[in-house]
Amino acid sequence: MGTSFKDLNDDDVSKDPLARLPCGHVFTTSTLDGWMEMNAAYHKMPQADDADLAVWCAPKSLPAEAWAPKKCPAGGCRGVVVGVKRYGRPANKALLDLVQRKHLQDGRLQNQRISEQLSDLASQVNIISSSSRILQQPSVCIRLLGRSRGFQDQLQVALQQQHRPPTQKVYEASLAALKRLQLEKQLSPAELAQRAEVLLVPQPDLSFCGR
């Protein structure tokens, strides 16, 4: 992949600087630009055909599909490409998509667990309601009432988590930061609208949450 270090000279490095990843491996910037799919995250400034290094001039609206965190291009290296300022946008999207997937997986497991517990509670209610002897035992009814209240609390927490997924939190924080810049007169309304269109996270669709 790319040019080997033994073939590099000072002129090559000045045109295409070297970048060191957190894992310690070093690559030319153009190699990492291609590896990190920068053309999907930024618009490229027009330049001469023989130019070695791309100039990324403006962010693009990121695709809706999830990105996986990129590992170091070096064969066998398991290091993830993070903490490099030039690649912050694609790297941060991949990490956020990873957090979002975990959030959805945890939500499905939580819903399944609550569903099983509610099914068990319904079975107990049916047994109790069909037995006059059990209905005369206050302790059984109190215990059943306590379980139902516990389920109500679990459902409330689950609904709150579904209404505020990680993508929604990041979107709200990003939009709030832009609005602060507008209040400080660093952004015009037109610039605010333009930047809002290319946030790291577009406005999430929460219709599945009942909003």
C-alpha positions in Angstrom: 0.0 0.0 0.0 1.6 3.3 -1.0 5.3 4.0 -1.2 7.8 2.2 1.0 9.9 4.4 3.3 13.1 3.4 1.6 11.8 5.0 -1.6 10.8 8.3 0.0 12.9 11.4 -0.3 12.7 14.9 1.3 10.7 16.2 -1.6 8.1 13.4 -1.3 7.6 14.0 2.4 7.2 17.8 1.9 4.5 17.2 -0.7 2.9 14.3 1.2 3.7 14.5 5.0 4.0 11.5 7.2 1.3 10.9 9.8 1.9 8.7 12.9 -1.1 6.7 14.3 -1.6 6.0 18.0 -0.4 2.4 17.4 3.0 3.8 16.3 2.7 3.0 12.6 3.5 5.8 10.2 2.0 6.4 6.7 1.9 9.1 4.2 -1.1 11.4 4.5 -2.4 10.5 1.1 -2.4 6.8 2.0 -4.4 7.5 5.2 -6.8 9.8 3.3 -7.8 7.0 1.1 -7.9 4.4 3.9 -10.2 6.7 6.0 -12.4 7.4 3.0 -12.1 11.2 3.4 -13.8 11.7 0.0 -17.0 10.5 1.7 -16.7 13.0 4.6 -15.4 16.1 2.8 -15.5 18.0 -0.5 -12.2 18.1 -2.2 -10.7 21.4 -3.4 -10.0 21.5 -7.1 -6.2 21.1 -7.7 -3.6 20.1 -10.3 -3.7 16.5 -11.5 -0.1 16.0 -10.3 -0.8 17.2 -6.8 0.0 14.5 -4.2 -2.1 15.7 -1.2 -5.8 16.5 -1.3 -7.1 19.7 0.3 -10.4 19.0 2.0 -12.3 22.3 2.0 -15.8 21.6 3.4 -17.7 18.8 5.1 -20.2 16.7 3.3 -23.5 15.4 4.7 -22.5 12.0 6.0 -24.2 8.9 4.8 -26.9 7.3 6.9 -25.5 3.8 6.9 -23.3 2.9 9.8 -19.5 3.0 9.6 -17.2 0.6 11.4 -14.1 2.0 13.1 -11.1 1.8 10.9 -8.1 -0.2 12.1 -4.5 0.6 11.2 -3.7 -0.3 7.6 -0.6 -2.2 8.7 -1.2 -5.9 8.3 -1.9 -7.7 11.6 -2.2 -4.4 13.6 -5.4 -4.2 15.6 -4.9 -0.5 16.5 -7.9 1.7 15.7 -7.4 5.0 13.9 -8.5 7.6 16.5 -7.0 10.8 17.9 -5.7 12.1 14.6 -7.2 15.5 14.0 -7.3 15.3 10.2 -9.5 12.1 10.4 -11.7 13.2 13.3 -14.9 13.4 11.3 -14.9 9.9 9.8 -13.4 8.4 13.0 -15.9 10.1 15.2 -18.8 9.0 13.0 -17.6 5.4 13.2 -17.3 5.5 17.0 -20.7 7.1 17.4 -22.2 4.4 15.1 -20.6 1.8 17.3 -22.1 3.3 20.4 -25.5 3.6 18.7 -25.5 -0.1 17.7 -24.6 -1.1 21.3 -27.5 1.1 22.5 -29.9 -0.6 20.2 -28.7 -4.0 21.2 -29.0 -3.2 24.9 -32.5 -1.8 24.3 -33.6 -5.0 22.6 -32.3 -7.2 25.4 -33.9 -4.9 28.0 -37.3 -5.0 26.2 -37.0 -8.8 25.9 -36.2 -9.1 29.6 -39.2 -6.8 30.6 -41.5 -8.7 28.3 -40.6 -12.0 29.9 -41.1 -10.6 33.4 -44.5 -9.1 32.4 -45.5 -12.5 31.0 -44.6 -14.1 34.3 -46.5 -11.4 36.2 -49.6 -11.9 34.0 -49.5 -15.7 34.8 -49.3 -15.0 38.5 -52.2 -12.6 38.2 -54.3 -15.2 36.4 -53.5 -17.8 39.1 -54.4 -15.4 41.9 -57.6 -14.1 40.3 -58.8 -17.7 39.9 -58.3 -18.6 43.5 -60.5 -17.1 46.2 -58.2 -18.5 48.9 -55.1 -16.7 47.6 -57.1 -13.5 47.1 -57.8 -13.5 50.9 -54.0 -13.3 51.6 -53.0 -9.6 51.6 -49.3 -10.3 51.6 -49.6 -12.0 48.2 -51.5 -9.0 46.7 -49.0 -6.6 48.2 -46.1 -8.5 46.8 -47.8 -8.5 43.4 -48.4 -4.8 43.6 -44.8 -4.2 44.4 -43.6 -6.1 41.4 -46.0 -4.2 39.1 -44.6 -0.9 40.4 -41.1 -2.2 39.8 -42.0 -2.9 36.2 -43.5 0.5 35.8 -40.2 2.1 36.9 -38.2 -0.2 34.4 -40.5 0.7 31.6 -40.1 4.4 32.3 -36.3 4.2 32.3 -36.5 2.1 29.0 -38.7 4.7 27.3 -36.4 7.6 28.4 -33.4 5.8 27.0 -35.2 5.1 23.7 -36.2 8.8 23.4 -32.6 10.0 23.9 -30.3 7.6 22.0 -26.7 8.6 21.6 -27.3 10.1 18.1 -30.0 12.4 19.5 -27.7 13.6 22.3 -24.9 14.4 19.9 -27.2 16.1 17.5 -28.7 18.3 20.2 -25.2 19.2 21.6 -23.9 20.0 18.1 -26.9 22.2 17.3 -26.6 24.0 20.7 -23.0 24.8 19.9 -23.9 26.3 16.6 -26.7 28.4 18.2 -24.2 29.7 20.8 -21.9 30.8 17.9 -24.9 32.6 16.4 -25.8 34.3 19.6 -22.1 35.5 19.9 -22.5 36.8 16.3 -19.9 34.5 15.0 -22.4 32.9 12.6 -25.2 34.4 10.5 -28.6 32.6 10.3 -27.6 31.5 6.8 -24.3 30.1 8.0 -26.1 28.3 10.9 -28.5 26.6 8.5 -25.6 25.6 6.2 -23.6 24.1 9.0 -26.6 22.3 10.5 -27.0 20.5 7.2 -23.6 18.8 7.5 -23.5 18.0 11.3 -21.7 14.8 12.2 -25.1 13.4 13.0 -28.2 14.5 11.1 -31.4 15.0 13.0 -32.4 11.4 14.1 -35.7 9.9 13.2 -37.4 9.2 16.5 -40.8 8.3 15.0 -40.3 4.7 16.2 -40.2 6.0 19.7 -43.7 7.4 19.4 -42.6 11.0 18.9 
